[in-house]
């Protein structure tokens, strides 16, 4: 028993300073005791969160403070004063890990030890299984990830209890953990897992072993999918279909997005395989979306793309007058432009007092040598991305005849307004303002 705990501690790398999460329960008390035995000269920082959810919370905090003093450890307390009315469990966990992260920065350590054990792991795997999600989530908690160390994941609750009793340790008992109706995890702990152990006394061990196997398979899948990630943004059709979901998952994780629903991934794959939609988007959150643009895929910020600065409001251009914009200026002129290198020539069917510079409309068409083409169709043929489509501009007559359209920073003149013999040319000239 003692040897097994020592072996688990020896399997981890420990810094001179270690943050130890201590609730006051038997698991964390054993962790603190075992770490002090294993690391007699280390600086241990005991981290405790007082959630104020139970009448005994203050007593727990006082107990842990004395425990820290007993083990020559620094004591750090986090008080939860702003308690929410919903989602308490999830927000408590978020608070806890923010606290740990802040302590890691304060004490300049990358090592935070928590007392999750084999029974916790089995409960986590079963929760993931019944709630649904991705197969990789059935790997449960990792023994070591980022700053978090879980040296007891391979040790059962009974082993920790035996260790505590053998060393005469005392701990605090949270009675809410005894109520199977208090949380879903409690029901698994007191009803489901005991029932599984009646079928096989080694149920917890076997669930943990299965989680380890899934983790090994997940690591292999992740490594292979990572090799496909560069193709996802440059030429996604080159990725085998069965690897699209794993590659998307790894890609999003590389962008810092870890909470992604299986249904959202399925939406992205459906969009990719929809030949009738060469461009499109799938919203992932209020801030981000996946954007398909022909063979390319990218992650975009919705706030940044919702109102692109390139899109200009409808503007009236009068002859030989510069119209200034945030990034430059434009002018319709009948005088050969020599003050700028940027211009495009066209003719007018009849005199007019002004021309309109505006975004593309659904009804807009461009005259070609062999007929007309809707600008919407032209954008598809040119394989414009959604952002490039929003950047399109039209120069039109007051009667809404399209003279020219701007596509990717160049102007394409309609055949109806192309330069003809003996015609008096006009020009659309533009310059870029220096900032």
C-alpha positions, -999 to +999 in steps of 0.1 A: +000+000+000+026+025+011+050+013-016+024+018-043+018+054-032+056+060-032+059+045-066+033+069-080+050+099-065+084+088-078+069+085-113+063+122-114+087+151-118+086+175-089+098+211-087+113+227-056+080+244-051+047+225-054+011+238-051-010+212-032-048+214-035-062+205-001-100+204+006-096+188+040-110+154+029-091+122+033-078+121-003-061+155-002-049+149+034-031+117+022-017+136-007-002+163+015+012+138+040+027+116+012+042+146-006+059+158+026+073+124+032+086+122-004+097+158-007+110+167+028+129+198+017+104+211-009+084+243-005+048+231-003+020+256-008-014+244+005-042+258-016-077+258-002-110+272-015-138+281+009-169+279-012-192+289+016-218+264+004-220+245+037-221+255+073-189+235+079-169+254+052-152+278+077-143+248+099-128+231+068-107+262+061-094+264+097-086+227+097-065+230+065-047+261+077-036+241+108-026+212+086-004+235+065+013+247+096+019+211+108+036+202+075+057+234+073+037+246+043+026+280+031-012+284+034-032+301+006-070+307+009-095+316-018-129+328-006-159+324-029-181+354-021-200+358-053-219+324-054-241+319-085-276+305-084-271+281-114-242+260-127-226+260-093-205+229-098-190+240-131-183+276-119-168+263-086-144+241-107-135+271-129-128+293-098-107+265-083-084+262-113-081+300-118-069+301-081-044+273-088-031+291-119-027+323-100-007+306-073+015+289-099+024+323-112+029+338-077+052+311-066+068+306-100+061+269-102+046+247-130+035+219-106+001+218-090-008+185-073-044+174-069-057+142-052-080+126-079-078+088-076-089+057-095-125+059-082-127+095-093-114+085-127-140+057-131-168+081-122-155+106-147-154+080-175-189+068-167-202+104-166-187+111-200-202+079-213-238+086-202-237+123-211-224+117-246-196+133-266-164+123-283-147+089-278-115+106-267-133+120-237-136+085-223-099+086-216-109+106-185-084+127-166-047+127-175-021+118-149-001+149-160-014+177-182+000+213-183+007+222-146-017+197-131-003+165-115-026+136-105-002+111-089-031+091-073-051+082-105-038+046-104-047+042-067-081+033-054-101+051-027-097+021-004-059+023-006-059+059+004-082+052+033-059+024+045-029+047+042-047+074+063-056+049+090-022+034+090-006+068+096-032+080+121-043+109+099-074+129+106-096+146+080-129+165+075-159+147+061-183+164+037-218+149+044-231+161+010-209+135-006-230+108+011-263+118-006-267+099-039-293+125-050-270+155-044-251+152-077-249+129-106-214+119-095-227+110-061-252+087-076-225+070-096-203+067-065-230+052-042-253+034-066-238+026-100-202+018-092-211-005-062-236-023-086-208-027-111-185-041-084-211-067-076-207-079-112-169-077-110-150-065-079-123-052-102-147-029-120-129+003-110-096-011-120-109-023-154-126+010-162-093+028-155-074+003-177-099+009-205-095+047-201-057+042-203-061+022-236-084+049-250-058+076-241-031+057-259-053+053-290-063+090-287-026+100-286-019+080-318-049+095-336-039+131-325-004+126-338-016+115-372-043+141-374-017+168-366+001+159-398-031+167-418-037+201-402-017+221-427-038+206-455-070+217-437-063+254-443-047+250-478-063+220-495-088+202-473-101+178-500-067+161-499-075+148-464-091+114-463-127+117-452-123+095-421-096+119-408-116+151-412-131+151-377-099+142-359-080+168-379-107+195-372-105+187-335-067+190-334-068+222-355-093+239-331-073+228-301-042+244-316-063+276-319-072+273-282-107+260-287-113+228-266-150+228-260-164+217-293-196+197-298-197+166-319-228+181-337-207+212-347-180+190-361-206+171-381-219+205-394-185+214-406-179+181-424-214+184-440-205+219-453-172+206-467-189+178-486-216+201-500-205+207-536-234+231-541-219+254-514-183+262-523-183+288-495-200+289-462-197+292-424-204+271-393-207+291-361-188+276-331-195+303-305-205+340-302-170+349-311-158+324-337-168+306-368-154+281-393-152+295-428-151+273-459-138+290-491-135+264-518-104+243-509-095+264-479-108+264-444-101+289-417-112+301-383-124+336-381-134+361-354-171+370-360-167+404-344-139+413-368-157+400-399-192+412-390-186+448-402-154+447-424-139+481-429-135+475-467-173+477-472-181+513-482-215+529-479-232+541-512-213+572-523-220+597-551-190+606-573-192+640-590-171+648-621-134+657-613-139+658-576-119+636-552-140+616-527-120+606-496-123+574-476-105+560-446-079+542-467-077+564-498-096+585-523-114+580-556-123+603-585-144+601-616-127+622-642-128+630-680-092+642-677-064+618-683-051+611-648-013+617-644-010+622-607-017+586-599-006+552-612-040+537-604-068+542-629-092+523-652-108+538-684-144+535-696-170+554-717-205+566-709-235+561-731-249+595-722-239+625-701-247+623-664-244+645-633-228+618-611-219+582-608-226+559-578-200+539-559-217+512-539-217+476-526-229+448-549-266+442-552-283+408-559-296+421-593-263+435-605-250+421-638-218+427-658-218+427-696-193+403-711-183+397-747-208+369-750-238+381-729-242+392-693-233+375-660-247+382-625-220+394-601-230+368-577-221+341-603-190+360-611-179+359-575-184+321-575-164+317-607-136+338-593-137+317-561-140+347-538-140+341-501-169+356-480-146+384-470-136+391-506-172+391-516-180+418-490-151+438-504-166+439-539-176+474-551-196+486-581-193+518-601-228+524-616-248+550-634-278+567-618-299+541-636-280+513-618-262+501-649-229+485-638-200+503-653-172+484-635-168+460-605-139+458-581-126+423-575-095+417-554-082+452-557-086+454-595-115+469-615-132+450-643-151+472-668-184+461-683-183+455-721-213+479-724-189+507-712-157+495-727-136+520-747-148+522-783-133+539-813-138+578-814-154+576-779-145+602-753-129+582-724-136+587-687-115+573-659-120+560-624-088+571-606-078+562-570-049+568-547-039+553-514-036+578-485-005+575-464-012+571-427 
